[in-house]
């Protein structure tokens, strides 16, 4: 028997075909609208893939006993032997302590000072002076760490340093041999790091502050709030999401160290290793002496795993406290 299509079903089929044609037309129109943006994204995506994703294959180096004669990927597996390099030495506790303690202190110090400087910059009403102060704060961040190391040496050199010759000796104190006294460097390194990196954080927090609507401050002034009360009850709560995001990103790199800060600024002085030796400098020195890239790769892999775990845990804690402030 022949199946007959009722007029109602025929109308439904026509409606479905019409909707399909409309959807196709919309997709074509959307593609025509957005294809320039897609093309603009291709170089960035290509760089991301080449620089960030292709090297993932090299993680196997951390689990291999590298033999250059047969190639990296043909080298025999050695399991976790390369990871023992970080934990079986007598310096393992020192480098882990230094890496963690310095980075935790850097996060607190840099965040507090950067927020404070950003708030002060927001109070400057003269645009010309604001640009001058912004440039002055940001300039150290753009300077190479090699240049920073020479500037620090110019201040701390025993015979010609500014501190010894222009401050201590005129006051009747004996000059200090800074590069052989480890006890001073837990204070010197945070100061140098703060001077170097506060500009970058300050710009981010300043952008968050100027994005706050003036209506809040005008209402606070009408209610008789002082400047300090405006900062405490308006500025700080509204930039909290930005602060949390930057802190979480910093926590992700808590097992990484600024190599230039800990290697070049102290001039690789062996007398200072107890307070300047961190995971990155220790691995570098071992790599130069031993030449085993498997050990260095294991250290980098370990730092990445720990950093990822810390970001996830920190974000989970933030989400439990205030879901709206979480990074993801």
N, C-alpha and C positions, 0 to 999 in steps of 0.2 A: 504494500500500500504506500502510496506517495504521502510524504509528510508535508503538510501545508503550514506555512508560516503565517501566523495571525498578524493582523495589522499592528497590534500592540508590540509584538516581538520585533517586527520590521522597524517600527519607530525606535525601539531601544537600540537596535543594531546601528541605525543611522546616527543616533545620538552618540553612541560609543565611538564611531568613526570620526564624528565631528570633534569630540573631545580629544581623540588621539591626534588629529590634525592640528588642533589648537596647541596641544602640548609640544608637538614637534616645532611648530612655529615659534613658540615661546623659547624653547631651547636654542634654536638658531639665533633668535634675536638676542638672547642672553649671551651666547658665545660671541656674537659680533660686538657686543658692548664691552665684554670683559677680556677679549683675546689680547689686547695690548698689555694689560696687567699680567696676564699669564706669561707672555713673552718676557716682560721685565723680571719676572720671578725666576726664569730659567737659569741665568748666571748664578744667582744666589743659591738656588737648589743644587746646581752642579757643584759649586764650591762646597756646600754642606755635605754632599755625598762623597766627594773626593777627599775632603779634609777630615770629616768626622766619622763616616761610615766605612769607607774602604779600609782604613787602618785597623778596624776591629779584627780583621783576619790576623793581624800581628799579635793579638793577645795569646796566641798559641806559643809564642816565643817564651812566655813566662813558665811554660810547662815542658820545655825542651832543653836538652843539653846541646847547645849550639855547636855545630861542626861546620865551619865555613867551606870546607873542601867538598861537602855534599849538598850544601845549601840549607837555608833556614827550615823550609818545610819538609825536608828529608831527614833532618836531624832527629835523633832518637828522643822519645819521651822520657822525662825524668820525674814526673809526678809533681809533688810539692817540695822537691829538694831546693829549688831556687828561693822559695819563701823562707826557708830556714835561715837564709843569709841575714834577714832582718831581725830575727828573734833569738838566734843562737849566739850572737856576739855579746861581748861585755858592754858594748856601747848602746845596745838596743833600748835599755830603760832610759838612758840619757837623751837620745835623739827623739824618742817618743814623748818624753816629758816636755822637752823644749818645744817640739812642734805643736803639741796641744796647748800648753800654757801660753805661749806667745800668741797663737792665733785666737784663743779665747779672749785674751787681754786686748788684742788688736780690734776684735769685733766690738767690744764694749767701748773702748776708748774712741775709736774712729766714729762710731755711730753717735755717741753723745756729743762729741766736738763738732761733727758735721751738721747735726741738727741745730746746735747752738749757733754756728756760723751762718747757716741758712736763714735762721730767724733774724739775726742781726742784719744780714743783707736785705731782707725784706723791709726793714725799717728805714733804709736809705731811700730818700725820695728824689735826690738829684741823679738823673739818668747817667750823666757823664761820670760821676764818682762811682756809681753802681757798676758801670762797665769796667772801670779801673780796678775796683776791688775784686770783681768776678775774675778778671784776667789774672790778677795777682795770686788769687787762691788756686786757680786751675793750672797755672804755669808749671809748678813743680811736678804735677802728674804727667806732663808732656816731656819732661827731661829724662834722658836715659839714666839708668841706674849707675852706669860707669861714671857719668858726670857727677852724680850725687855722691859716689864714693870719693871722688877727688875733692868735692866740696867739704865732705866730712873730714877728710884727711887734712885739708887746709885749716880746719878748726881744731883738730886733735893732735896734730904732729907735735912731737916732743920738743924739737928745737925751734921750729918756726910757726907752730900752731897758734891760732888767734887766742884760744882760751888760756893757754899757758903764758904766752908773751904779753897779751894785752889785758888779761883779767887777773889771773892767779899771782904772777910775779909782781906786778905793781902793787898788789894788796899785801905783799910780804909772804905769800904762800909758795911752797916749792912746787915746781912743775910736775905734772903727772904723766907717766908713760902709759897712755890710754890703751895702747895696743898690746900690752902685756898684763893688764889688770882685768880679769874676767868679771869682777864684781860690779863694774860700772855699766857693762853692756846690756843687762836687763832693763836699764833705763834709757840708754842711748838708742837702741834699736827701735823701741816703740815710738820715741820722739821722731826719729828719721822716717819711720813708716807713716806716722801721722802727718808730718809735713809733706810727704810725697803723695799720699792718697786721699787726703781730706778734700781736695778740690773736686774730685770726681763724684764722691758721695754728696758733697755740698750742692753741686749743680742739680743732682736728682731731687734732693729734698727741697731745694729752692723752687724747682719747677712744680713740685706738689703744693708748696705753700702758696705760690701766686695763683694756683688754680682754685683756691678757696674763694667763695663768693664774699664780696665786701659786705653783703647784707648781714652776715653773722656779726662782723665787727661793729657795724653801725648800730645794730640792736644792742650789743654789749655796752657800747659807749653810752647809749641812752639810758641803760640800766645802771650806769655808774661804775662799770667794771674797769679796773686798772689794767695797764698794759700787761702786767704779770698774770693777772687773772684771765685775760684774753688768750695768752699763750697756753696756760694750763688747761683751760676749759674749751678752747676752740681750735687753736693751731695744732697742738699735739694729738688730740683725739682724731682729727680729720686727716692727718698724715700718717696715722698708725698703720694703715694697710701698706703704704710704701715702705715704711721702716721694717715691717715684718717681712716683706718680700726680699728686701736687701739683706736682712739678717739671715734668712733661710738660704739664700744663695751663698752667703759667706760661710755658713755652716757646712754647706756641701763641699767646700774646699778647705775644711779645717785640718785635714791631714796633708795638705799641700803648703808649701812655703815659698815666699818670694826668694828665688835663688840669688838674685843680685843683692838683696838686702842682707842675706846671711853669709854670702861668700865674698862679694866684692867690697862691701862697706867695711867689714872687719879686716880686709886685705888677706883673707885666708890665713890669719895668724894662728899657729898651732897652740899658742898660750891661751887662746880664747875658746877652744873647742868645747869646753865644759858648758859654756853659756851661748855659743853661736852655732853649734853643730845640730842640724836638724835632718830629717829623713832625706830631703833632696840633696843637700850638700854631702851627706854621708854616702849616698848612692853614687853621686858624681865622682867623689874621690876614689871610691872602690872601683868604679868603672874605669877610671884612668889607670889605676894600678893593676887591676886584674884583667880588664878588657872583656868581661863576661856580660854580654847584653841580656842574657837570660835573667840574671839577678836584678838588673835595672828594670827590666820589663815586669818582673814579679813585684817589685816595689811600687811601680806605677799602677799595676792592676789592683794591688792591695789598697792603695790610696783611693782609687775610684770606687771600689766596693764599699769601703767604709764611708766615704763621702755620700754615696747614694743612700746607704742605710740611714745615715744621720739626717739627711734631708727628709726622707720618708717619715722617720720617727718624729722629727720636729714639726713637720706639717700635720701629722696626726694629732700631736698635742695641741697645736693651734686650732685645729678643727674641732677638737673636743671643747676647748674653751670658748671659741667664737668662730663658728663655721664661715661667717662672711669674710673673715680676715685670712682664711687659709689660702695657700698658693694654688692648690688644686684639690 
